[in-house]
Amino acid sequence: MNIKDYRELDVYKRAYTLALEIHKFSLSWPKFELYENGSQIRRASKSVCNNIGEGHSRKGVNEFKLFLTYALASAEEVTICLDFAHDCGYGTEEQYEYLFNGYKTICKQLMRYMQSLIRKPATGNRPPDTVL
């Protein structure tokens, strides 16, 4: 399968869906958190998607790997923000576990994708046609 659009990547689809859920979830927090941890988690969750998309549009595989690294760092940032929210008592245990496990899955997918890019020699300027 030829990946011409980052939106075809499973990792992007999962990251986008979870970013929407994080957005809605964080808006239910106390008002004073909307501009503190709430803003931080919303920006970090959207950054995962943004970096996958931006990296895919870059000219070379090495640049794409760099942006996947940024996406991975943002996904880990989301898990830290979720830990703070959980420990502050925001949301339910089920919401926390669902979102936390979702972002841990994204981290694993990004790591596997980066490893596949390392193992495969680059052909041309586009990232390899790997669907996660």
C-alpha positions, 0 to 999 in steps of 0.5 A, a space after each residue: 500500500 502506498 502511503 501518500 497521506 499521513 491520515 492513512 497511518 493507523 498511529 495518526 488515526 489513533 492519535 487524532 481520535 485520542 486528541 479529540 477525547 483529551 480535548 473534551 475530557 480536559 474541558 470537564 476539569 475545574 475552571 482553574 485547570 483549564 489554563 494550566 494542566 488542561 491547556 498543556 494536555 490539549 497542546 501536547 495531544 495535538 502535537 502528536 498529530 501535528 508532528 506525524 503530519 508535518 514529518 510525513 511531508 518532509 523531504 527525507 526519511 531522516 527528517 521524518 524520524 526526527 518528527 516521529 521522535 517529537 511525536 513520541 515525546 509529546 505522547 509521553 508528555 500527555 501521559 504525565 499530564 494524565 497522571 497529574 489529572 488522575 492524582 488530582 481526582 479529575 475524571 474517572 478511573 476508567 477515563 484515566 486508564 482508557 486515555 493512558 493506555 491509548 497513549 502508551 499504545 501510540 508510544 509503542 506504535 511510534 517506536 515500532 515505526 521508527 525502528 522500521 525506518 531504521 531497518 529499511 534503507 530509504 528509497 527516494 525521498 519519501 518515507 517507506 510505505 508502512 502502515 501502523 
